[in-house]
């Protein structure tokens, strides 16, 4: 499980009422998920609020 403090979570609104969150490492290091190297990752689902997108991003970080 990754330390949440090492990550930056940036919620954004794709269009009104459709929120997602981008996740990246604060130190700029790459993320490795399922053998794939990524600079950042975005939550896969849309959420009705910024808070829900942020919460989902925290769940993703726990899986890293």
C-alpha positions as CSV (number, residue, x, y, z in Angstrom):
1,X,0.0,0.0,0.0
2,X,1.4,3.4,-1.0
3,X,1.7,6.4,1.4
4,X,-1.0,8.9,0.4
5,X,1.2,11.8,1.4
6,X,3.5,10.9,-1.6
7,X,0.8,11.6,-4.1
8,X,-1.0,14.6,-5.6
9,X,-4.7,14.3,-6.3
10,X,-6.2,16.9,-8.7
11,X,-10.0,16.6,-9.0
12,X,-11.4,18.1,-12.2
13,X,-14.8,18.5,-13.8
14,X,-14.9,17.0,-17.3
15,X,-18.3,18.7,-17.8
16,X,-20.9,19.9,-15.4
17,X,-21.7,17.2,-12.9
18,X,-19.0,14.8,-14.2
19,X,-15.9,14.7,-11.9
20,X,-12.7,12.7,-12.1
21,X,-9.3,13.0,-10.4
22,X,-5.8,12.8,-11.7
23,X,-3.2,11.1,-9.5
24,X,0.5,11.6,-9.7
25,X,3.6,11.3,-7.5
26,X,4.7,14.5,-5.8
27,X,8.3,13.7,-6.5
28,X,7.7,13.3,-10.2
29,X,8.6,9.6,-10.2
30,X,6.6,7.3,-12.4
31,X,3.8,5.0,-11.3
32,X,3.9,1.3,-12.1
33,X,0.6,-0.5,-12.2
34,X,0.1,-4.0,-13.5
35,X,3.6,-3.8,-15.1
36,X,2.8,-0.5,-17.0
37,X,4.8,2.6,-16.3
38,X,2.7,5.8,-16.1
39,X,3.4,9.4,-15.3
40,X,-0.1,9.9,-13.9
41,X,-3.4,8.0,-13.7
42,X,-7.0,9.2,-13.8
43,X,-9.9,7.7,-12.0
44,X,-11.9,5.6,-14.5
45,X,-15.4,6.6,-13.4
46,X,-17.3,9.9,-13.4
47,X,-18.6,11.1,-10.0
48,X,-21.3,13.7,-9.3
49,X,-19.0,15.7,-6.9
50,X,-15.4,16.7,-6.5
51,X,-15.3,15.0,-3.1
52,X,-16.4,11.7,-4.5
53,X,-13.8,11.8,-7.2
54,X,-11.1,12.7,-4.5
55,X,-12.3,9.8,-2.4
56,X,-12.0,7.4,-5.3
57,X,-8.5,8.6,-6.0
58,X,-7.6,7.8,-2.5
59,X,-8.8,4.3,-3.0
60,X,-6.7,4.0,-6.2
61,X,-3.6,5.1,-4.2
62,X,-4.2,2.4,-1.7
63,X,-4.0,-0.2,-4.5
64,X,-0.7,1.1,-5.8
